[in-house]
Amino acid sequence: QVQLVESGGGLVQAGGSLRLSCAASGRTFGSYTMGWFRQAPGKAREFVAAISWNGDSTNYADSVKGQFTVSRYNAKNTLYLQMNKVKPEDTAVYYCAATDTAQVMDVMMYDYWGRGTQVTVSS
């Protein structure tokens, strides 16, 4: 089992940067594909980015390609999301999640979730 805790959210101006972290507990973190999702008020939770267990493969939603970067440091059981040139439409609660499937963009395929961290981008 994996327990996940996000941090690093906050208020940032449009065009600024933010780095989210996701700390995992449990010795199996390194065996999971990890994903970032976000949910804006009144909207469904959507895929943002994912990274394979060893960091060799990444996937991004079209809306964040070239803007966000996902990475992980297995020795510290930590997942990251570097958010650059943020826009007001990036405002949402951001969640990290763990899956052992290859369907990394499907929210239903993730078994473990954090509670989320709020990111608010002001214009």
C-alpha positions as CSV (number, residue, x, y, z in Angstrom):
1,Q,0.0,0.0,0.0
2,V,1.1,3.5,-0.7
3,Q,0.1,6.7,1.1
4,L,0.5,10.0,-0.7
5,V,0.8,13.6,0.5
6,E,1.0,16.5,-1.9
7,S,2.5,19.9,-1.1
8,G,3.8,23.0,-2.8
9,G,0.5,24.5,-3.9
10,G,-0.4,28.1,-3.4
11,L,-1.2,31.4,-5.1
12,V,0.9,32.4,-8.0
13,Q,0.7,35.1,-10.7
14,A,0.1,34.2,-14.3
15,G,3.4,33.5,-16.0
16,G,5.1,32.4,-12.8
17,S,6.3,29.0,-11.7
18,L,5.5,26.5,-9.0
19,R,6.8,23.1,-8.0
20,L,4.5,20.5,-6.5
21,S,5.8,17.6,-4.5
22,C,4.2,14.3,-3.6
23,A,5.7,12.4,-0.7
24,A,5.0,8.7,-0.6
25,S,5.2,6.2,2.2
26,G,5.8,2.6,1.8
27,R,8.6,0.6,0.3
28,T,6.9,0.0,-3.0
29,F,6.8,3.5,-4.3
30,G,9.5,2.7,-6.9
31,S,7.4,0.0,-8.4
32,Y,4.4,2.2,-9.4
33,T,3.8,4.5,-12.3
34,M,2.9,7.8,-10.8
35,G,0.5,10.4,-12.1
36,W,-0.7,14.0,-11.6
37,F,-4.3,14.9,-12.0
38,R,-6.2,18.1,-11.4
39,Q,-9.8,19.1,-10.7
40,A,-11.2,22.6,-11.2
41,P,-14.4,23.7,-9.5
42,G,-17.4,22.1,-11.3
43,K,-15.3,20.0,-13.6
44,A,-14.2,16.4,-13.7
45,R,-10.8,15.3,-12.5
46,E,-8.4,15.3,-15.5
47,F,-5.1,13.8,-16.3
48,V,-2.1,16.1,-16.3
49,A,1.1,14.0,-16.4
50,A,2.5,10.5,-15.6
51,I,5.9,9.0,-15.2
52,S,7.0,5.3,-15.3
53,W,8.4,3.6,-12.3
54,N,12.0,4.3,-13.3
55,G,11.4,7.7,-14.9
56,D,12.3,6.6,-18.4
57,S,8.8,7.3,-19.8
58,T,6.6,10.3,-19.4
59,N,3.2,11.3,-20.7
60,Y,1.5,14.7,-20.7
61,A,-1.9,16.1,-21.4
62,D,-1.8,18.2,-24.5
63,S,-2.8,21.3,-22.5
64,V,0.4,21.2,-20.4
65,K,3.0,19.9,-22.9
66,G,6.0,22.1,-22.9
67,Q,4.8,23.9,-19.8
68,F,4.9,21.2,-17.0
69,T,7.5,18.6,-16.2
70,V,7.0,15.5,-14.2
71,S,9.9,13.8,-12.4
72,R,10.5,11.5,-9.5
73,Y,13.3,10.6,-7.1
74,N,12.7,7.1,-5.9
75,A,15.5,7.2,-3.3
76,K,13.4,9.8,-1.5
77,N,10.0,8.4,-2.4
78,T,9.0,11.7,-4.0
79,L,7.2,12.7,-7.1
80,Y,7.4,16.3,-8.5
81,L,5.5,18.5,-10.9
82,Q,7.3,21.6,-12.2
83,M,4.8,24.1,-13.4
84,N,6.1,26.9,-15.6
85,K,4.4,29.9,-17.2
86,V,1.2,29.1,-15.4
87,K,-2.1,30.4,-16.6
88,P,-5.4,31.1,-14.8
89,E,-6.9,28.0,-16.4
90,D,-4.3,25.9,-14.5
91,T,-6.2,26.8,-11.3
92,A,-7.3,23.6,-9.7
93,V,-6.7,21.1,-6.9
94,Y,-3.8,18.9,-8.0
95,Y,-3.6,15.3,-6.9
96,C,-0.9,12.7,-7.2
97,A,-1.8,9.0,-7.7
98,A,-0.2,5.6,-8.1
99,T,-1.1,2.9,-10.6
100,D,0.4,-0.5,-11.6
101,T,-1.3,-0.5,-15.0
102,A,-0.2,0.9,-18.4
103,Q,-3.4,3.0,-18.8
104,V,-1.8,6.1,-17.3
105,M,-4.3,8.7,-18.5
106,D,-7.3,6.9,-17.1
107,V,-8.3,8.2,-13.7
108,M,-10.1,5.0,-12.9
109,M,-6.9,3.0,-13.2
110,Y,-5.2,4.6,-10.2
111,D,-5.4,2.8,-6.9
112,Y,-3.9,5.3,-4.5
113,W,-4.5,9.0,-4.2
114,G,-3.4,11.9,-2.1
115,R,-5.7,14.5,-0.8
116,G,-4.6,17.2,-3.1
117,T,-3.0,20.6,-3.0
118,Q,-4.7,23.8,-4.2
119,V,-3.1,25.8,-7.0
120,T,-4.5,29.2,-7.7
121,V,-3.2,31.3,-10.6
122,S,-4.1,35.0,-10.6
123,S,-4.4,37.0,-13.8
